[in-house]
Amino acid sequence: MPLTGCDLFDRHDPSPPPDPLEPLAAESAALEARHRAALAASPDLAGRLTPIADAHRAHAEELRRVIGRPAPGGSPAASPTPAGTDPAGLLAGLRTAEQQGRENAAKACAAAPAERAALLGSIAAARATHVEALK
């Protein structure tokens, strides 16, 4: 089948497949939002939660840099509303989220090519320390 000049313009290159780090970047942003929501609910936890929230922000930014694409557009997701303002309950919920995040980062690290493994390993280690800091 011969090509005509118009056929060249009708071709649509499919968008690149999602990067395997996309879920981890989104999770880092979600963990930051969750910590910020807990801070809003219980400002007395600022000394413990602010550094962790800041670390998640840095991780999300670095993952986005490595991916080479900005965060998906659209309206930002609403911050999760923590259930209550009881510090012990807030910390328990955050600890559970951090444990799951650590597992996800460790799995991503194990599956990553060498040039990404160091970053993912440091994120997994940071999340493990977050679990301890939230006890």
DRENLUMVO-510348 format. One line per field, with one value per atom (N, C-alpha, C, O, CB): atom name; residue number from 1; y, x, z; residue in one letter. Coordinates in Angstrom, 2 decimals, m for minus. Glycine has a CB too. Layout:
% DRENLUMVO-510348
atome CA/...
num NUM/...
v Y/...
u X/...
w Z/...
residu a/...
% end
This chain:
% DRENLUMVO-510348
atome N/CA/C/O/CB/N/CA/C/O/CB/N/CA/C/O/CB/N/CA/C/O/CB/N/CA/C/O/CB/N/CA/C/O/CB/N/CA/C/O/CB/N/CA/C/O/CB/N/CA/C/O/CB/N/CA/C/O/CB/N/CA/C/O/CB/N/CA/C/O/CB/N/CA/C/O/CB/N/CA/C/O/CB/N/CA/C/O/CB/N/CA/C/O/CB/N/CA/C/O/CB/N/CA/C/O/CB/N/CA/C/O/CB/N/CA/C/O/CB/N/CA/C/O/CB/N/CA/C/O/CB/N/CA/C/O/CB/N/CA/C/O/CB/N/CA/C/O/CB/N/CA/C/O/CB/N/CA/C/O/CB/N/CA/C/O/CB/N/CA/C/O/CB/N/CA/C/O/CB/N/CA/C/O/CB/N/CA/C/O/CB/N/CA/C/O/CB/N/CA/C/O/CB/N/CA/C/O/CB/N/CA/C/O/CB/N/CA/C/O/CB/N/CA/C/O/CB/N/CA/C/O/CB/N/CA/C/O/CB/N/CA/C/O/CB/N/CA/C/O/CB/N/CA/C/O/CB/N/CA/C/O/CB/N/CA/C/O/CB/N/CA/C/O/CB/N/CA/C/O/CB/N/CA/C/O/CB/N/CA/C/O/CB/N/CA/C/O/CB/N/CA/C/O/CB/N/CA/C/O/CB/N/CA/C/O/CB/N/CA/C/O/CB/N/CA/C/O/CB/N/CA/C/O/CB/N/CA/C/O/CB/N/CA/C/O/CB/N/CA/C/O/CB/N/CA/C/O/CB/N/CA/C/O/CB/N/CA/C/O/CB/N/CA/C/O/CB/N/CA/C/O/CB/N/CA/C/O/CB/N/CA/C/O/CB/N/CA/C/O/CB/N/CA/C/O/CB/N/CA/C/O/CB/N/CA/C/O/CB/N/CA/C/O/CB/N/CA/C/O/CB/N/CA/C/O/CB/N/CA/C/O/CB/N/CA/C/O/CB/N/CA/C/O/CB/N/CA/C/O/CB/N/CA/C/O/CB/N/CA/C/O/CB/N/CA/C/O/CB/N/CA/C/O/CB/N/CA/C/O/CB/N/CA/C/O/CB/N/CA/C/O/CB/N/CA/C/O/CB/N/CA/C/O/CB/N/CA/C/O/CB/N/CA/C/O/CB/N/CA/C/O/CB/N/CA/C/O/CB/N/CA/C/O/CB/N/CA/C/O/CB/N/CA/C/O/CB/N/CA/C/O/CB/N/CA/C/O/CB/N/CA/C/O/CB/N/CA/C/O/CB/N/CA/C/O/CB/N/CA/C/O/CB/N/CA/C/O/CB/N/CA/C/O/CB/N/CA/C/O/CB/N/CA/C/O/CB/N/CA/C/O/CB/N/CA/C/O/CB/N/CA/C/O/CB/N/CA/C/O/CB/N/CA/C/O/CB/N/CA/C/O/CB/N/CA/C/O/CB/N/CA/C/O/CB/N/CA/C/O/CB/N/CA/C/O/CB/N/CA/C/O/CB/N/CA/C/O/CB/N/CA/C/O/CB/N/CA/C/O/CB/N/CA/C/O/CB/N/CA/C/O/CB/N/CA/C/O/CB/N/CA/C/O/CB/N/CA/C/O/CB/N/CA/C/O/CB/N/CA/C/O/CB/N/CA/C/O/CB/N/CA/C/O/CB/N/CA/C/O/CB/N/CA/C/O/CB/N/CA/C/O/CB/N/CA/C/O/CB/N/CA/C/O/CB/N/CA/C/O/CB/N/CA/C/O/CB/N/CA/C/O/CB/N/CA/C/O/CB
num 1/1/1/1/1/2/2/2/2/2/3/3/3/3/3/4/4/4/4/4/5/5/5/5/5/6/6/6/6/6/7/7/7/7/7/8/8/8/8/8/9/9/9/9/9/10/10/10/10/10/11/11/11/11/11/12/12/12/12/12/13/13/13/13/13/14/14/14/14/14/15/15/15/15/15/16/16/16/16/16/17/17/17/17/17/18/18/18/18/18/19/19/19/19/19/20/20/20/20/20/21/21/21/21/21/22/22/22/22/22/23/23/23/23/23/24/24/24/24/24/25/25/25/25/25/26/26/26/26/26/27/27/27/27/27/28/28/28/28/28/29/29/29/29/29/30/30/30/30/30/31/31/31/31/31/32/32/32/32/32/33/33/33/33/33/34/34/34/34/34/35/35/35/35/35/36/36/36/36/36/37/37/37/37/37/38/38/38/38/38/39/39/39/39/39/40/40/40/40/40/41/41/41/41/41/42/42/42/42/42/43/43/43/43/43/44/44/44/44/44/45/45/45/45/45/46/46/46/46/46/47/47/47/47/47/48/48/48/48/48/49/49/49/49/49/50/50/50/50/50/51/51/51/51/51/52/52/52/52/52/53/53/53/53/53/54/54/54/54/54/55/55/55/55/55/56/56/56/56/56/57/57/57/57/57/58/58/58/58/58/59/59/59/59/59/60/60/60/60/60/61/61/61/61/61/62/62/62/62/62/63/63/63/63/63/64/64/64/64/64/65/65/65/65/65/66/66/66/66/66/67/67/67/67/67/68/68/68/68/68/69/69/69/69/69/70/70/70/70/70/71/71/71/71/71/72/72/72/72/72/73/73/73/73/73/74/74/74/74/74/75/75/75/75/75/76/76/76/76/76/77/77/77/77/77/78/78/78/78/78/79/79/79/79/79/80/80/80/80/80/81/81/81/81/81/82/82/82/82/82/83/83/83/83/83/84/84/84/84/84/85/85/85/85/85/86/86/86/86/86/87/87/87/87/87/88/88/88/88/88/89/89/89/89/89/90/90/90/90/90/91/91/91/91/91/92/92/92/92/92/93/93/93/93/93/94/94/94/94/94/95/95/95/95/95/96/96/96/96/96/97/97/97/97/97/98/98/98/98/98/99/99/99/99/99/100/100/100/100/100/101/101/101/101/101/102/102/102/102/102/103/103/103/103/103/104/104/104/104/104/105/105/105/105/105/106/106/106/106/106/107/107/107/107/107/108/108/108/108/108/109/109/109/109/109/110/110/110/110/110/111/111/111/111/111/112/112/112/112/112/113/113/113/113/113/114/114/114/114/114/115/115/115/115/115/116/116/116/116/116/117/117/117/117/117/118/118/118/118/118/119/119/119/119/119/120/120/120/120/120/121/121/121/121/121/122/122/122/122/122/123/123/123/123/123/124/124/124/124/124/125/125/125/125/125/126/126/126/126/126/127/127/127/127/127/128/128/128/128/128/129/129/129/129/129/130/130/130/130/130/131/131/131/131/131/132/132/132/132/132/133/133/133/133/133/134/134/134/134/134/135/135/135/135/135
v m1.17/0.00/1.24/1.42/0.00/2.06/3.25/4.29/4.39/3.85/5.04/6.12/7.42/7.69/6.25/8.19/9.52/10.51/10.16/9.84/11.72/12.74/12.93/13.21/14.04/12.79/12.99/11.87/12.09/13.09/10.68/9.57/9.85/9.38/8.30/10.61/10.93/11.73/11.60/11.69/12.56/13.40/12.69/13.11/14.68/11.63/10.90/9.91/9.39/10.18/9.66/8.70/9.34/10.49/8.23/8.60/9.07/8.13/6.94/9.15/8.69/7.88/7.69/8.66/8.53/6.46/6.27/6.93/7.01/4.76/7.40/8.02/6.94/5.76/8.70/7.36/6.37/5.62/6.18/7.05/4.38/3.62/4.26/4.95/2.14/4.03/4.61/4.05/2.88/4.33/4.90/4.50/3.63/3.91/5.74/2.58/1.73/2.48/1.99/0.59/3.66/4.43/5.34/5.93/5.27/5.44/6.29/5.97/6.89/6.14/4.69/4.40/4.82/5.28/2.92/4.68/5.05/6.57/7.06/4.51/7.31/8.77/9.22/10.10/9.41/8.60/8.95/8.58/9.32/8.23/7.45/7.04/8.01/8.32/5.61/8.49/9.46/10.73/11.27/9.79/11.19/12.39/12.14/13.00/12.83/10.95/10.62/10.50/10.93/9.31/9.94/9.86/11.25/11.52/9.01/12.12/13.49/14.12/14.72/14.34/13.99/14.57/14.00/14.72/14.33/12.72/12.09/12.64/12.89/10.56/12.83/13.40/14.84/15.26/13.32/15.61/17.01/17.08/17.95/17.73/16.17/16.14/15.80/16.38/15.11/14.87/14.52/15.71/15.96/13.29/16.45/17.66/18.68/19.30/18.28/18.85/19.79/19.36/20.19/19.93/18.05/17.53/17.57/17.73/16.11/17.44/17.41/18.15/17.52/15.94/19.48/20.27/19.91/20.21/21.73/19.29/18.89/17.87/17.66/18.33/17.22/16.20/16.79/16.04/15.14/18.10/18.74/18.32/18.10/20.25/18.20/17.82/16.46/16.23/17.85/15.56/14.21/14.11/13.43/13.20/14.77/14.55/15.46/15.05/14.72/16.67/17.59/17.04/17.07/18.93/16.53/15.99/14.81/14.64/15.55/14.01/12.86/13.34/12.85/11.89/14.30/14.85/15.50/15.34/15.89/16.23/16.87/15.82/16.03/17.74/14.71/13.63/13.05/12.77/12.52/12.85/12.31/13.28/12.86/12.02/14.57/15.57/15.46/15.45/17.01/15.39/15.29/14.01/14.03/15.32/12.91/11.65/11.77/11.35/10.49/12.34/12.48/13.35/13.03/13.10/14.44/15.32/14.61/14.75/16.58/13.87/13.17/12.05/11.85/12.59/11.34/10.30/10.92/10.37/9.52/12.04/12.73/13.17/13.10/13.95/13.62/14.04/12.84/12.95/14.67/11.70/10.49/10.00/9.57/9.38/10.07/9.64/10.56/10.13/9.63/11.83/12.79/13.35/13.93/12.15/13.20/13.74/14.38/13.89/12.63/15.48/16.09/15.22/14.30/17.51/15.52/14.80/14.96/15.99/15.32/13.98/14.09/15.36/15.76/12.85/15.98/17.23/17.00/15.92/17.94/18.04/17.96/18.60/19.09/16.51/18.59/19.21/18.32/17.10/19.48/18.93/18.12/17.38/17.88/18.99/16.19/15.40/16.06/16.66/13.96/15.96/16.52/15.76/14.55/16.48/16.47/15.81/14.85/15.17/16.85/13.68/12.73/13.30/13.92/11.37/13.07/13.53/12.41/11.34/13.96/12.66/11.62/11.37/12.27/11.98/10.16/9.79/10.26/9.57/8.26/11.41/11.92/12.71/12.90/10.79/13.17/13.96/13.32/13.93/15.37/12.11/11.40/11.10/10.36/10.10/11.66/11.45/9.98/9.61/12.12/9.15/7.73/7.08/6.28/7.00/7.42/6.86/7.37/6.62/7.19/8.66/9.23/8.55/8.18/10.74/8.39/7.76/6.31/5.84/7.83/5.60/4.19/4.10/3.23/3.54/4.98/4.97/5.32/4.71/5.94/6.30/6.68/5.56/5.30/7.95/4.90/3.79/2.68/2.12/3.25/2.35/1.32/1.73/0.92/1.05/2.99/3.48/3.45/3.10/4.92/3.80/3.77/2.34/2.09/4.43/1.40/m0.01/m0.49/m1.15/m0.91/m0.17/m0.57/0.13/m0.47/m0.24/1.41/2.16/1.59/1.53/3.61/1.16/0.55/m0.72/m0.96/0.25/m1.54/m2.78/m2.49/m3.16/m3.60/m1.48/m1.13/m0.63/m0.98/m0.06/0.20/0.72/m0.40/m0.41/1.81/m1.34/m2.46/m3.34/m3.79/m3.30/m3.58/m4.37/m3.64/m4.26/m4.65/m2.34/m1.55/m1.58/m1.66/m0.09/m1.50/m1.53/m2.86/m2.89/m1.31/m3.95/m5.28/m5.47/m6.22/m6.36/m4.81/m4.97/m3.92/m4.01/m4.92/m2.94/m1.80/m2.09/m2.92/m0.59/m1.41/m1.50/m0.81/m0.01/m0.85/m1.14/m0.67/0.84/1.34/m1.12/1.58/3.04/3.65/4.82/3.65/2.88/3.37/2.72/3.21/3.12/1.64/0.87/1.66/1.53/m0.38/2.47/3.23/4.20/4.30/4.00/4.90/5.83/5.08/5.49/6.61/3.99/3.24/2.59/2.50/2.17/2.15/1.59/2.64/2.35/1.00/3.86/4.91/5.31/5.66/6.14/5.27/5.56/4.47/4.76/5.69/3.21/2.10/2.24/2.02/0.74/2.59/2.77/3.93/3.84/2.99/5.03/6.18/5.80/6.19/7.36/5.05/4.65/3.71/3.74/3.98/2.89/2.02/2.86/2.55/1.00/3.91/4.77/5.55/5.87/5.74/5.87/6.57/5.68/6.16/6.95/4.40/3.46/3.53/3.60/1.99/3.51/3.55/4.89/4.93/3.30/5.99/7.31/7.52/8.38/8.37/6.73/6.87/5.98/5.96/6.57/5.24/4.37/5.18/4.62/3.28
u 0.86/0.00/0.91/1.71/m0.98/0.78/1.63/1.22/0.05/1.57/2.20/1.94/1.74/2.42/3.10/0.82/0.66/1.22/1.48/m0.85/1.39/1.93/1.11/1.66/2.03/m0.19/m1.06/m0.91/m1.11/m2.51/m0.55/m0.39/0.68/0.59/m0.04/1.67/2.73/2.21/2.71/3.85/1.22/0.68/m0.40/m0.71/0.10/m0.95/m2.00/m1.46/m2.21/m2.87/m0.19/0.39/0.50/0.92/1.79/0.11/0.20/1.12/0.85/m1.22/2.21/3.10/2.43/1.99/4.51/2.37/1.76/2.62/3.84/1.58/1.96/2.74/3.60/3.24/1.80/4.72/5.63/4.93/4.06/6.92/5.32/4.68/5.02/6.03/5.13/4.20/4.50/5.82/6.14/3.35/6.54/7.81/7.50/6.54/8.68/8.28/8.03/8.12/7.64/9.01/8.74/8.85/7.64/7.53/10.10/6.73/5.55/4.78/4.45/4.62/4.47/3.72/4.46/3.84/3.40/5.76/6.54/6.56/6.51/7.97/6.63/6.58/5.22/5.14/6.86/4.16/2.81/2.64/2.01/1.74/3.20/3.10/3.86/3.39/3.65/5.02/5.77/4.96/4.91/7.12/4.31/3.47/2.29/1.92/2.97/1.69/0.56/0.98/0.25/m0.09/2.16/2.65/2.92/2.63/3.92/3.48/3.68/2.34/2.21/4.39/1.35/0.03/m0.58/m1.22/m0.91/m0.38/m0.94/m0.28/m0.96/m0.76/1.03/1.73/1.31/1.14/3.25/1.15/0.72/m0.69/m0.98/0.77/m1.56/m2.92/m2.89/m3.63/m3.80/m2.02/m1.90/m1.35/m1.76/m0.97/m0.43/0.10/m1.00/m1.07/1.22/m1.85/m2.96/m3.92/m4.47/m3.72/m4.11/m5.02/m4.42/m5.14/m5.41/m3.10/m2.43/m1.09/m0.04/m2.22/m1.12/0.11/1.20/2.37/m0.22/0.84/1.84/2.83/3.89/1.15/2.48/3.34/4.33/5.03/2.49/4.37/5.20/6.66/7.29/5.11/7.20/8.61/8.92/10.02/9.03/7.96/8.16/7.76/8.43/7.36/6.69/6.12/6.67/6.73/4.66/7.07/7.55/8.76/8.77/7.91/9.80/10.94/10.57/11.14/12.03/9.62/9.21/8.45/8.68/8.32/7.55/6.81/7.78/7.64/5.76/8.76/9.76/10.56/10.87/10.70/10.89/11.62/10.79/11.31/12.02/9.50/8.64/8.55/8.52/7.23/8.50/8.47/9.76/9.71/8.29/10.89/12.18/12.24/12.76/13.35/11.73/11.74/10.88/11.29/11.24/9.68/8.79/9.45/9.39/7.44/10.09/10.75/11.90/12.06/11.26/12.69/13.82/13.35/13.93/14.74/12.32/11.77/11.26/11.49/10.64/10.58/10.08/11.24/11.14/9.21/12.33/13.51/14.08/14.42/14.59/14.20/14.74/13.81/14.28/14.95/12.54/11.56/11.62/11.45/10.12/11.88/11.96/10.63/10.50/12.60/9.65/8.33/7.77/7.98/7.38/7.04/6.42/5.29/4.84/5.90/4.85/3.71/2.51/2.39/3.37/1.63/0.45/m0.32/m0.43/m0.45/m0.85/m1.60/m2.96/m3.28/m1.75/m3.73/m5.06/m5.06/m4.03/m5.53/m6.20/m6.29/m5.62/m5.74/m7.76/m4.92/m4.25/m5.27/m6.36/m3.36/m4.88/m5.77/m5.93/m4.99/m5.25/m7.09/m7.32/m6.50/m6.31/m8.83/m6.02/m5.26/m6.19/m7.34/m4.65/m5.67/m6.51/m6.85/m6.02/m5.81/m8.06/m8.48/m8.24/m8.83/m9.96/m7.38/m7.13/m8.37/m9.18/m5.94/m8.49/m9.61/m9.30/m8.60/m9.87/m9.82/m9.62/m8.33/m7.57/m9.63/m8.12/m6.93/m6.10/m5.15/m7.32/m6.46/m5.71/m4.31/m4.16/m6.43/m3.26/m1.90/m1.52/m0.87/m0.91/m1.90/m1.55/m2.19/m1.55/m1.98/m3.43/m4.12/m3.54/m3.39/m5.59/m3.20/m2.58/m1.25/m0.96/m2.39/m0.44/0.88/0.75/1.52/1.69/m0.23/m0.44/m0.81/m0.30/m1.54/m1.68/m2.07/m0.90/m0.73/m3.20/m0.12/1.05/2.09/2.72/1.68/2.26/3.22/2.83/3.68/3.31/1.55/1.08/1.34/1.79/m0.44/1.07/1.31/2.80/3.18/0.76/3.63/5.08/5.58/6.47/5.82/5.04/5.45/5.12/5.95/4.75/3.93/3.55/4.44/4.87/2.07/4.72/5.60/7.01/7.64/5.65/7.51/8.84/8.87/9.81/9.25/7.84/7.77/7.73/8.40/6.53/6.95/6.86/8.20/8.60/5.78/8.89/10.19/11.22/12.04/10.68/11.19/12.13/11.89/12.85/12.01/10.63/10.30/10.76/11.31/8.78/10.53/10.96/12.49/13.02/10.46/13.17/14.64/15.14/16.07/15.18/14.54/14.98/14.77/15.51/14.24/13.77/13.45/14.11/14.03/11.97/14.76/15.28/16.63/17.40/15.39/16.92/18.27/19.25/18.85/18.34/20.51/21.55/21.55/21.75/22.90/21.34/21.41/20.29/20.36/21.41/19.25/18.14/18.12/17.45/16.82/18.83/18.76/19.22/18.64/19.59/20.26/20.76/19.69/19.48/22.04/19.04/17.97/16.85/16.38/17.42/16.42/15.30/15.67/14.84/14.83/16.91/17.38/17.38/17.03/18.77/17.78/17.79/16.37/16.13/18.56/15.44/14.04/13.49/12.79/13.18/13.79/13.33/13.91/13.21/13.72/15.19/15.83/15.21/14.98/17.34/14.94/14.31/12.94/12.58/14.19/12.18/10.85/10.94/10.08/10.07/11.96/12.15/12.44/11.96/13.29/13.24/13.50/12.26/12.07/14.64/11.41/10.15/9.28/8.65/9.38/9.24/8.44/8.92/8.11/8.56/10.22/10.79/10.50/10.18/12.32/10.60/10.36/8.90/8.59/10.76/8.02/6.59/6.13/4.94/5.77/7.04/6.66/6.49/6.17/7.71
w 0.00/0.00/0.00/0.92/1.23/m0.99/m1.08/m0.04/0.34/m2.48/0.39/1.35/0.59/m0.40/2.37/1.06/0.49/1.50/2.65/0.16/1.09/1.96/3.23/4.29/1.22/3.12/4.29/5.31/6.50/3.85/4.85/5.77/6.82/7.95/5.01/6.44/7.39/8.57/9.69/6.70/8.32/9.39/10.21/11.32/8.80/9.66/10.37/11.38/12.20/9.38/11.34/12.28/13.65/13.80/11.80/14.62/16.00/16.75/16.89/16.68/17.23/18.04/19.40/20.02/18.18/19.85/21.17/22.23/22.11/21.47/23.26/24.34/24.99/24.99/25.39/25.55/26.14/27.28/27.96/26.65/27.49/28.57/29.91/30.03/28.54/30.90/32.20/32.74/32.54/33.20/33.40/34.00/35.21/35.93/34.40/35.46/36.63/37.96/38.98/36.63/37.95/39.19/39.44/40.51/39.16/38.48/38.64/39.93/40.68/37.44/40.20/41.42/42.70/43.65/41.50/42.70/43.88/44.06/45.18/43.78/42.95/43.03/43.56/44.41/41.65/43.04/43.51/44.98/45.74/42.66/45.38/46.77/47.69/48.78/46.94/47.25/48.04/48.24/49.34/47.36/47.18/47.29/48.22/49.01/45.90/48.12/48.99/50.45/51.34/48.54/50.69/52.07/52.63/53.80/52.14/51.81/52.28/52.65/53.72/51.20/51.78/52.04/53.31/54.08/50.85/53.52/54.72/55.99/56.98/54.65/55.95/57.10/57.33/58.48/56.89/56.26/56.41/56.99/57.81/55.04/56.58/57.14/58.63/59.42/56.38/59.00/60.43/61.21/62.35/60.61/60.62/61.26/61.49/62.55/60.41/60.50/60.64/61.74/62.45/59.31/61.87/62.88/64.28/65.26/62.54/64.37/65.66/65.57/65.42/66.14/65.65/65.52/66.53/66.30/65.64/67.64/68.63/68.08/68.65/69.86/66.98/66.38/65.36/64.68/65.71/65.25/64.21/64.28/63.24/64.34/65.47/65.60/65.02/64.52/67.04/65.08/64.54/63.07/62.29/65.35/62.71/61.38/60.29/59.13/61.45/60.63/59.60/58.85/57.62/60.22/59.56/58.81/57.91/56.83/59.78/58.34/57.52/56.29/55.18/58.35/56.47/55.33/54.34/53.13/55.81/54.87/54.00/53.22/52.05/54.83/53.86/53.18/52.05/50.97/54.18/52.29/51.22/50.05/48.90/51.76/50.35/49.27/48.44/47.21/49.84/49.12/48.42/47.59/46.47/49.42/48.13/47.38/46.13/45.04/48.26/46.27/45.12/44.05/42.86/45.55/44.47/43.51/42.81/41.59/44.21/43.54/42.93/42.00/40.93/44.02/42.39/41.52/40.22/39.14/42.23/40.32/39.12/38.24/37.01/39.52/38.85/38.08/37.33/36.15/39.01/38.01/37.39/36.28/35.22/38.44/36.51/35.51/34.29/33.15/36.10/34.55/33.45/33.03/31.95/32.29/33.88/33.58/34.84/35.94/33.06/34.67/35.85/36.36/35.68/35.52/37.55/38.11/37.19/36.53/39.54/37.12/36.28/36.61/37.77/36.44/35.58/35.76/36.37/36.87/34.44/36.32/36.90/38.27/38.75/36.99/38.88/40.19/41.22/41.16/40.58/42.15/43.15/44.00/44.28/44.04/44.39/45.23/46.58/47.11/45.39/47.12/48.44/49.47/49.36/48.80/50.45/51.51/52.23/52.50/52.49/52.54/53.26/54.64/55.30/53.39/55.05/56.36/57.35/57.24/56.35/58.34/59.32/60.18/60.40/60.21/60.64/61.50/62.91/63.66/61.46/63.28/64.63/64.77/63.82/65.60/65.98/66.29/67.38/67.87/66.69/67.78/68.80/68.28/67.30/69.21/68.92/68.41/68.27/67.29/69.32/69.21/69.13/67.91/67.22/70.41/67.64/66.47/65.16/64.20/66.54/65.15/63.95/63.66/62.52/64.11/64.71/64.53/64.08/63.24/65.83/64.63/64.23/62.76/62.05/65.10/62.28/60.88/59.97/58.91/60.65/60.38/59.59/59.57/58.54/60.15/60.70/60.78/59.81/59.12/62.23/59.77/58.84/57.39/56.58/59.05/57.07/55.70/55.37/54.25/55.54/56.34/56.11/55.92/55.10/57.28/56.67/56.52/55.12/54.48/57.57/54.64/53.28/52.26/51.28/53.00/52.51/51.61/51.57/50.51/52.02/52.72/52.78/51.95/51.20/54.24/52.10/51.32/49.82/49.03/51.74/49.44/48.02/47.48/46.37/47.80/48.28/47.85/47.76/46.84/48.81/48.69/48.66/47.43/46.79/49.95/47.09/45.90/44.63/43.72/45.83/44.59/43.43/43.31/42.21/43.55/44.45/44.45/43.89/43.08/45.88/44.33/43.88/42.39/41.75/44.65/41.82/40.41/39.52/38.29/40.21/40.11/39.36/38.73/39.24/40.26/37.63/37.07/38.03/38.87/35.65/37.90/38.83/39.00/40.11/38.35/37.91/38.02/38.84/39.22/36.65/39.13/39.95/41.34/42.24/39.25/41.50/42.75/43.96/45.04/42.63/43.82/44.97/45.49/46.69/44.60/44.58/44.99/45.68/46.74/43.77/45.08/45.64/46.97/47.87/44.67/47.09/48.36/49.45/50.60/48.20/49.11/50.13/50.52/51.67/49.62/49.58/49.91/50.82/51.79/48.63/50.50/51.36/52.76/53.75/50.76/52.86/54.17/54.92/56.13/54.02/54.22/54.88/55.42/56.53/53.90/54.64/55.10/56.30/57.19/53.97/56.33/57.50/58.74/59.82/57.26/58.59/59.74/60.13/61.31/59.44/59.17/59.48/60.36/61.31/58.19/60.04/60.86/62.31/63.23/60.31/62.50/63.86/64.52/65.71/63.81/63.78/64.35/64.76/65.58/63.36/64.19/64.49/65.63/65.96/63.25/66.23/67.35/68.62/69.67/67.57
residu m/m/m/m/m/p/p/p/p/p/l/l/l/l/l/t/t/t/t/t/g/g/g/g/g/c/c/c/c/c/d/d/d/d/d/l/l/l/l/l/f/f/f/f/f/d/d/d/d/d/r/r/r/r/r/h/h/h/h/h/d/d/d/d/d/p/p/p/p/p/s/s/s/s/s/p/p/p/p/p/p/p/p/p/p/p/p/p/p/p/d/d/d/d/d/p/p/p/p/p/l/l/l/l/l/e/e/e/e/e/p/p/p/p/p/l/l/l/l/l/a/a/a/a/a/a/a/a/a/a/e/e/e/e/e/s/s/s/s/s/a/a/a/a/a/a/a/a/a/a/l/l/l/l/l/e/e/e/e/e/a/a/a/a/a/r/r/r/r/r/h/h/h/h/h/r/r/r/r/r/a/a/a/a/a/a/a/a/a/a/l/l/l/l/l/a/a/a/a/a/a/a/a/a/a/s/s/s/s/s/p/p/p/p/p/d/d/d/d/d/l/l/l/l/l/a/a/a/a/a/g/g/g/g/g/r/r/r/r/r/l/l/l/l/l/t/t/t/t/t/p/p/p/p/p/i/i/i/i/i/a/a/a/a/a/d/d/d/d/d/a/a/a/a/a/h/h/h/h/h/r/r/r/r/r/a/a/a/a/a/h/h/h/h/h/a/a/a/a/a/e/e/e/e/e/e/e/e/e/e/l/l/l/l/l/r/r/r/r/r/r/r/r/r/r/v/v/v/v/v/i/i/i/i/i/g/g/g/g/g/r/r/r/r/r/p/p/p/p/p/a/a/a/a/a/p/p/p/p/p/g/g/g/g/g/g/g/g/g/g/s/s/s/s/s/p/p/p/p/p/a/a/a/a/a/a/a/a/a/a/s/s/s/s/s/p/p/p/p/p/t/t/t/t/t/p/p/p/p/p/a/a/a/a/a/g/g/g/g/g/t/t/t/t/t/d/d/d/d/d/p/p/p/p/p/a/a/a/a/a/g/g/g/g/g/l/l/l/l/l/l/l/l/l/l/a/a/a/a/a/g/g/g/g/g/l/l/l/l/l/r/r/r/r/r/t/t/t/t/t/a/a/a/a/a/e/e/e/e/e/q/q/q/q/q/q/q/q/q/q/g/g/g/g/g/r/r/r/r/r/e/e/e/e/e/n/n/n/n/n/a/a/a/a/a/a/a/a/a/a/k/k/k/k/k/a/a/a/a/a/c/c/c/c/c/a/a/a/a/a/a/a/a/a/a/a/a/a/a/a/p/p/p/p/p/a/a/a/a/a/e/e/e/e/e/r/r/r/r/r/a/a/a/a/a/a/a/a/a/a/l/l/l/l/l/l/l/l/l/l/g/g/g/g/g/s/s/s/s/s/i/i/i/i/i/a/a/a/a/a/a/a/a/a/a/a/a/a/a/a/r/r/r/r/r/a/a/a/a/a/t/t/t/t/t/h/h/h/h/h/v/v/v/v/v/e/e/e/e/e/a/a/a/a/a/l/l/l/l/l/k/k/k/k/k
% end
